[in-house]
Amino acid sequence: MALPATLHDFQIELAHVDLGVNQRVSLRAARHPSESMERLWLRVLATCWMWREGIEQGPGLSDPDAPDVLARDLTGQLTLWIRVGRPDAARIQHEADRNRGAEVAVLFDSPRRMEAFVEEARAAKLARLDRVALAALDPTLLATLAGSDERRARLSLTIVGDHLYVERDGKSFDGPLTRAYLPGI
């Protein structure tokens, strides 16, 4: 018998300075039995990084072809497609081609993994990845947030430029959000 997903509840005071967002976000995310806490936190932070109305969690590991985070406009048209973790470069180019009307982004679990992705894309000459937003979290920040597997989390998250500031349980953490660009491979 398959194990059921575990529901996690995140109450986030989000201040995203670059987007002009300052609001309370209530996010419920189902964690697949084989999903790590790091990957769950990547999905939560990707939601905050690319925040907009209509943003939602995808089906996660239950459907490997679906985005981890997505958004649709009022007509149901996909406007945002995000993958987290360690995706394949050719697969991301395929999704960017398939979802031309949507913003496509990837949030990696470390700058080293993002660099490997960029090298893989250059070696394969994946020229159409230049429209994909690539960013990586600081692995220490990610590990700190994922260190607790509590099902309810309350935090304050401020994103300023390429830096994240988190306050959780009276403790403050911060880390860079490293970006990469693939202009004309």
Backbone bond lengths (Angstrom), bond angles and torsions (degrees), N, CA, C in turn:
res aa  C-N    CA-C-N  psi(-1)  N-CA   C-N-CA  omega(-1)  CA-C   N-CA-C  phi
1 M - - - 1.443 - - 1.525 108.15 -
2 A 1.310 116.40 135.89 1.468 121.94 -179.15 1.525 110.97 -75.70
3 L 1.308 115.38 143.64 1.458 120.41 176.47 1.528 109.36 -76.10
4 P 1.324 117.88 143.59 1.467 120.04 179.08 1.530 111.03 -79.36
5 A 1.319 115.08 161.27 1.467 120.97 175.29 1.525 108.96 -70.45
6 T 1.324 116.01 152.50 1.460 122.05 177.06 1.519 108.06 -103.57
7 L 1.318 116.35 129.05 1.458 120.88 -179.02 1.523 109.92 -87.55
8 H 1.323 116.70 128.47 1.468 123.19 177.65 1.526 108.24 -114.69
9 D 1.325 115.06 140.75 1.459 121.63 -178.64 1.527 109.24 -115.97
10 F 1.325 116.42 123.24 1.459 122.64 -179.99 1.523 109.14 -116.55
11 Q 1.320 116.27 123.90 1.459 122.52 174.19 1.525 105.87 -109.03
12 I 1.316 116.37 110.96 1.460 121.52 -170.49 1.522 110.58 -121.91
13 E 1.316 115.50 127.34 1.461 121.66 169.15 1.528 104.96 -89.42
14 L 1.317 116.94 100.31 1.459 122.04 -173.79 1.521 111.38 -98.28
15 A 1.326 114.78 125.94 1.460 121.71 171.53 1.528 106.60 -124.72
16 H 1.324 116.03 103.92 1.468 121.33 178.89 1.524 106.21 -108.85
17 V 1.321 115.21 96.17 1.466 121.56 -171.79 1.521 112.07 -59.09
18 D 1.328 118.09 -43.82 1.465 121.08 -176.97 1.528 112.71 -64.31
19 L 1.328 116.82 -31.14 1.462 120.78 -179.52 1.521 113.00 -94.43
20 G 1.334 116.83 -6.20 1.452 120.47 -178.10 1.521 112.56 70.69
21 V 1.313 116.54 28.49 1.463 121.97 -178.29 1.519 109.24 -99.31
22 N 1.321 115.66 133.51 1.458 121.62 174.50 1.523 106.08 -148.91
23 Q 1.333 116.48 93.37 1.444 119.10 -175.76 1.519 112.42 -156.61
24 R 1.305 114.37 165.79 1.461 121.64 176.49 1.524 107.84 -87.67
25 V 1.316 116.02 128.36 1.454 122.03 -179.47 1.523 108.30 -115.45
26 S 1.316 115.62 125.37 1.454 121.70 174.99 1.522 106.40 -107.29
27 L 1.315 116.62 114.83 1.458 121.67 -173.08 1.523 109.68 -125.31
28 R 1.308 115.41 126.97 1.458 121.06 174.92 1.520 106.62 -112.72
29 A 1.328 115.36 128.60 1.459 120.90 -178.28 1.517 109.43 -130.84
30 A 1.320 115.77 130.42 1.460 121.44 176.83 1.521 108.76 -87.28
31 R 1.322 115.82 126.55 1.469 121.72 -179.79 1.527 108.94 -100.34
32 H 1.312 116.07 116.51 1.459 123.01 177.30 1.533 108.46 -61.72
33 P 1.333 119.34 145.40 1.467 120.53 -178.84 1.532 114.61 -54.92
34 S 1.333 117.08 -28.53 1.467 118.96 179.95 1.533 113.16 -95.92
35 E 1.333 117.31 4.05 1.467 120.87 -178.64 1.525 110.22 -87.14
36 S 1.322 116.23 133.79 1.470 121.09 178.27 1.530 109.93 -77.71
37 M 1.322 114.80 160.24 1.468 119.31 175.61 1.528 110.31 -63.93
38 E 1.340 117.86 -33.70 1.471 120.77 177.60 1.525 110.88 -59.20
39 R 1.336 116.25 -44.29 1.464 119.59 -178.41 1.527 110.73 -68.94
40 L 1.329 117.25 -37.87 1.462 120.36 176.02 1.527 110.60 -60.55
41 W 1.342 116.74 -45.51 1.465 120.19 178.38 1.524 111.38 -65.55
42 L 1.325 118.27 -33.47 1.467 120.10 175.08 1.526 110.48 -60.96
43 R 1.321 116.84 -42.37 1.469 119.84 178.62 1.527 111.13 -63.90
44 V 1.326 116.70 -41.75 1.468 120.55 179.48 1.530 110.25 -64.77
45 L 1.320 116.88 -46.57 1.469 120.09 -178.81 1.525 112.03 -69.39
46 A 1.332 117.79 -32.41 1.469 120.49 175.49 1.526 110.16 -64.25
47 T 1.317 116.81 -37.98 1.462 121.40 177.27 1.524 110.10 -61.12
48 C 1.316 116.55 -43.65 1.475 120.62 -179.76 1.526 111.56 -71.51
49 W 1.328 117.53 -39.40 1.470 122.60 -179.44 1.527 111.55 -60.56
50 M 1.327 117.27 -40.27 1.468 121.74 -176.51 1.535 111.39 -110.40
51 W 1.323 117.33 30.33 1.458 122.55 -172.98 1.521 113.35 -52.66
52 R 1.312 115.27 138.55 1.461 124.27 172.94 1.518 108.06 -165.97
53 E 1.305 116.48 164.50 1.465 119.90 177.44 1.526 108.69 -62.80
54 G 1.307 115.59 142.09 1.460 120.44 177.46 1.516 114.75 84.51
55 I 1.330 118.20 2.97 1.459 120.30 -179.50 1.526 109.02 -73.82
56 E 1.321 116.17 143.66 1.458 120.78 -178.57 1.531 110.83 -152.09
57 Q 1.309 114.50 162.92 1.456 120.91 176.43 1.527 108.87 -78.37
58 G 1.324 116.36 139.95 1.457 120.58 174.34 1.522 109.50 -79.99
59 P 1.317 117.53 -174.80 1.461 120.22 -178.11 1.531 113.96 -73.16
60 G 1.335 116.95 -4.63 1.463 119.67 177.44 1.512 112.68 71.58
61 L 1.316 116.57 -144.62 1.455 121.70 -176.35 1.528 112.91 -69.01
62 S 1.324 117.41 -11.92 1.463 120.59 179.32 1.525 111.65 -65.72
63 D 1.321 117.08 -28.73 1.459 122.22 179.01 1.529 108.31 -133.85
64 P 1.326 117.68 95.28 1.470 120.37 -174.92 1.530 114.95 -64.64
65 D 1.332 118.40 -15.68 1.461 120.62 179.39 1.522 112.70 -89.29
66 A 1.314 117.44 -13.70 1.461 121.26 -177.76 1.526 110.46 -86.80
67 P 1.334 116.89 155.81 1.468 119.17 176.65 1.522 110.58 -69.38
68 D 1.332 115.56 156.23 1.460 120.52 177.18 1.525 110.86 -76.85
69 V 1.328 115.71 -32.59 1.467 123.10 177.07 1.520 106.37 -138.98
70 L 1.335 116.76 142.02 1.455 119.49 -179.80 1.523 109.86 -149.42
71 A 1.318 114.89 165.57 1.466 121.34 174.28 1.516 107.97 -144.61
72 R 1.315 114.23 147.16 1.464 121.33 177.54 1.526 108.73 -127.55
73 D 1.338 116.10 152.24 1.461 119.27 175.40 1.530 108.95 -84.82
74 L 1.317 117.19 -175.65 1.462 120.98 -176.30 1.529 113.39 -66.33
75 T 1.320 117.34 -19.23 1.469 120.42 177.67 1.523 111.95 -87.95
76 G 1.333 117.20 -5.02 1.465 121.10 -178.45 1.515 113.31 93.34
77 Q 1.336 116.65 -0.59 1.463 121.29 179.58 1.529 110.10 -72.11
78 L 1.313 116.89 133.46 1.457 122.00 178.79 1.532 109.72 -66.53
79 T 1.346 117.09 125.97 1.459 121.24 -179.69 1.525 112.78 -115.35
80 L 1.335 117.01 -14.45 1.465 121.59 -178.64 1.515 109.29 -147.30
81 W 1.336 116.11 133.83 1.463 123.28 179.61 1.522 106.77 -135.43
82 I 1.345 117.75 116.04 1.467 121.72 -177.82 1.521 110.47 -125.17
83 R 1.325 115.08 136.91 1.473 122.65 172.02 1.524 106.58 -116.49
84 V 1.320 117.05 144.39 1.464 121.57 177.90 1.521 110.43 -121.16
85 G 1.337 114.86 160.97 1.467 120.16 173.71 1.504 114.11 95.43
86 R 1.333 115.25 -116.58 1.465 121.60 -172.87 1.530 110.91 -132.63
87 P 1.315 117.61 67.88 1.461 119.59 -176.31 1.531 112.88 -77.78
88 D 1.308 114.47 162.55 1.457 123.42 176.35 1.537 108.65 -83.23
89 A 1.329 116.96 133.47 1.469 121.07 -176.32 1.528 112.41 -62.19
90 A 1.317 117.52 -43.34 1.466 120.22 -179.91 1.532 110.70 -63.31
91 R 1.309 116.87 -36.60 1.463 121.20 178.91 1.535 110.98 -66.51
92 I 1.327 116.47 -39.25 1.469 119.89 178.84 1.524 110.20 -67.03
93 Q 1.330 117.64 -40.54 1.469 119.63 177.15 1.526 109.94 -62.01
94 H 1.320 117.16 -41.41 1.467 120.97 178.27 1.535 110.43 -59.69
95 E 1.328 117.30 -44.59 1.469 120.71 179.96 1.530 111.45 -67.68
96 A 1.334 117.00 -37.09 1.468 120.00 176.93 1.527 110.49 -64.05
97 D 1.332 117.12 -39.17 1.464 121.11 177.08 1.525 110.98 -67.42
98 R 1.302 116.50 -41.48 1.463 122.08 -177.00 1.524 112.64 -71.12
99 N 1.333 116.99 -28.95 1.464 122.32 -177.02 1.525 110.44 -115.34
100 R 1.307 116.56 57.48 1.470 122.00 -175.11 1.524 113.69 -59.83
101 G 1.309 118.34 -30.90 1.460 120.99 -179.06 1.516 113.61 -83.31
102 A 1.317 116.88 -2.81 1.465 121.19 -176.71 1.521 111.16 -109.28
103 E 1.313 114.96 151.77 1.464 120.52 170.30 1.534 106.29 -77.86
104 V 1.320 116.55 131.36 1.465 121.61 -178.55 1.523 108.10 -114.48
105 A 1.333 116.15 134.09 1.460 120.99 -177.33 1.529 110.25 -143.46
106 V 1.327 114.62 156.46 1.464 121.68 175.68 1.519 107.66 -133.07
107 L 1.338 116.55 131.56 1.457 122.32 174.24 1.523 107.32 -113.77
108 F 1.340 115.43 114.53 1.469 122.03 -176.76 1.523 110.85 -90.73
109 D 1.330 114.70 160.23 1.460 121.13 -179.89 1.520 113.47 -83.22
110 S 1.333 117.31 -7.61 1.467 120.59 176.44 1.530 109.68 -166.10
111 P 1.329 117.03 153.38 1.469 119.39 175.64 1.537 112.00 -61.26
112 R 1.327 117.17 -33.12 1.470 119.84 179.43 1.529 110.60 -62.94
113 R 1.324 117.15 -41.90 1.466 120.42 178.61 1.529 110.33 -66.38
114 M 1.333 117.32 -37.32 1.461 120.09 177.77 1.528 110.78 -64.96
115 E 1.330 116.81 -41.19 1.469 120.49 177.71 1.529 111.01 -61.74
116 A 1.324 117.42 -40.23 1.468 121.13 177.74 1.531 110.18 -63.70
117 F 1.330 117.00 -38.81 1.463 122.04 177.24 1.533 110.13 -62.09
118 V 1.332 116.65 -46.17 1.461 121.48 179.95 1.524 110.34 -61.71
119 E 1.322 117.65 -43.59 1.468 121.13 178.26 1.523 111.17 -63.71
120 E 1.323 116.27 -41.24 1.462 121.26 177.55 1.529 110.07 -61.21
121 A 1.331 116.74 -43.32 1.466 121.26 179.83 1.528 111.40 -65.26
122 R 1.322 116.63 -41.11 1.474 119.90 178.77 1.520 111.52 -67.38
123 A 1.324 116.73 -42.34 1.465 120.49 179.92 1.527 111.11 -63.43
124 A 1.322 117.14 -35.79 1.463 121.61 -179.78 1.531 112.08 -87.88
125 K 1.349 116.59 -1.49 1.463 122.34 -179.78 1.537 111.83 54.95
126 L 1.320 114.81 48.57 1.469 121.33 178.89 1.526 108.85 -85.38
127 A 1.317 115.06 81.80 1.462 122.58 -169.96 1.523 114.31 -68.87
128 R 1.319 119.35 -21.43 1.459 119.83 -174.66 1.524 112.93 -91.83
129 L 1.310 117.91 11.28 1.459 120.84 176.34 1.524 111.96 -81.98
130 D 1.320 118.07 -2.05 1.465 120.45 -177.01 1.526 113.01 -66.86
131 R 1.322 118.33 -15.80 1.467 120.49 178.56 1.530 113.00 -95.68
132 V 1.329 117.12 3.32 1.460 121.87 -179.54 1.529 109.45 -93.70
133 A 1.332 116.92 129.41 1.466 121.73 176.14 1.525 108.52 -78.69
134 L 1.337 115.86 124.23 1.463 121.57 -179.37 1.518 109.32 -117.52
135 A 1.336 116.33 130.25 1.461 121.22 177.54 1.521 108.88 -147.83
136 A 1.332 115.18 154.23 1.469 120.89 179.34 1.516 109.74 -133.26
137 L 1.312 115.19 140.49 1.456 121.24 176.72 1.516 110.46 -84.74
138 D 1.300 114.78 155.98 1.454 121.36 172.54 1.530 107.12 -68.31
139 P 1.351 119.27 123.04 1.457 120.62 -176.97 1.533 113.82 -61.99
140 T 1.325 117.50 -29.09 1.465 120.20 178.30 1.520 110.47 -68.47
141 L 1.327 117.31 -43.40 1.460 121.26 177.26 1.530 110.24 -62.14
142 L 1.319 116.80 -44.94 1.458 121.10 -179.88 1.532 110.80 -61.64
143 A 1.326 116.77 -44.78 1.467 120.69 179.55 1.529 111.37 -63.86
144 T 1.322 116.79 -37.78 1.463 120.63 179.08 1.526 110.69 -64.28
145 L 1.327 116.98 -46.33 1.459 120.44 179.52 1.527 111.78 -65.49
146 A 1.322 116.58 -38.23 1.465 121.39 -177.38 1.524 112.63 -82.57
147 G 1.312 117.42 -2.80 1.457 121.22 -177.45 1.514 114.01 -65.01
148 S 1.301 116.95 -19.03 1.460 121.66 179.06 1.522 108.22 -117.22
149 D 1.317 117.09 133.38 1.467 119.19 -179.96 1.530 112.02 -103.70
150 E 1.343 115.04 30.14 1.464 119.48 176.66 1.521 109.69 -60.45
151 R 1.316 115.05 145.53 1.460 119.99 -177.85 1.525 113.16 -83.03
152 R 1.313 117.37 -12.14 1.468 121.50 177.55 1.531 108.30 -126.24
153 A 1.310 115.47 130.39 1.461 120.13 179.77 1.525 109.58 -134.56
154 R 1.320 115.54 133.49 1.470 122.28 174.22 1.511 105.97 -117.66
155 L 1.327 115.85 128.62 1.449 119.21 -179.61 1.511 111.67 -153.36
156 S 1.300 113.50 164.32 1.446 122.17 173.68 1.523 106.34 -114.97
157 L 1.320 117.04 127.60 1.458 121.86 -178.57 1.522 109.08 -125.86
158 T 1.317 115.65 123.36 1.458 121.39 176.19 1.523 107.85 -118.15
159 I 1.324 115.89 128.38 1.464 121.76 177.23 1.521 106.76 -115.04
160 V 1.334 115.23 118.20 1.461 121.94 179.02 1.522 107.10 -126.84
161 G 1.330 115.84 115.32 1.460 118.52 -178.49 1.521 109.54 58.69
162 D 1.304 115.31 -122.76 1.461 121.42 -179.82 1.519 111.33 -109.95
163 H 1.329 115.66 45.91 1.468 119.66 179.73 1.527 109.59 -144.63
164 L 1.319 116.26 140.75 1.454 122.61 177.47 1.516 109.81 -113.19
165 Y 1.316 115.91 136.30 1.458 123.22 176.12 1.521 107.08 -122.56
166 V 1.327 116.28 125.39 1.454 121.32 -176.51 1.520 109.20 -124.93
167 E 1.337 115.44 136.13 1.452 120.55 170.65 1.513 106.84 -122.19
168 R 1.338 115.63 123.38 1.463 121.57 -178.55 1.517 109.25 -143.30
169 D 1.298 116.50 129.17 1.473 122.02 178.81 1.521 112.23 53.89
170 G 1.341 116.72 39.76 1.454 121.34 177.86 1.519 114.77 76.29
171 K 1.324 117.70 4.42 1.464 121.56 179.06 1.524 109.03 -113.74
172 S 1.317 115.24 145.34 1.466 120.73 -179.78 1.521 110.47 -110.33
173 F 1.312 115.26 138.98 1.464 123.09 177.92 1.522 107.67 -135.97
174 D 1.295 116.44 154.40 1.458 119.24 174.20 1.512 109.84 -154.24
175 G 1.314 114.72 162.92 1.457 119.91 178.94 1.514 110.38 -171.57
176 P 1.327 115.63 158.71 1.469 119.87 -179.72 1.521 112.36 -76.34
177 L 1.305 114.32 155.37 1.447 123.12 170.28 1.525 104.78 -112.09
178 T 1.326 115.93 101.85 1.466 121.85 -175.77 1.522 109.13 -83.15
179 R 1.321 116.16 135.20 1.470 120.67 179.57 1.522 111.03 -115.04
180 A 1.313 114.30 155.39 1.470 121.00 176.42 1.528 107.89 -134.50
181 Y 1.304 115.32 152.28 1.451 121.36 -179.99 1.514 108.28 -130.15
182 L 1.326 116.36 144.09 1.465 121.75 179.91 1.525 110.16 -122.73
183 P 1.320 118.00 65.41 1.457 118.79 -179.55 1.527 110.99 -72.68
184 G 1.310 116.10 125.99 1.462 123.65 173.37 1.516 116.04 40.08
185 I 1.288 117.92 70.98 1.475 121.65 -180.00 1.503 109.71 -60.28
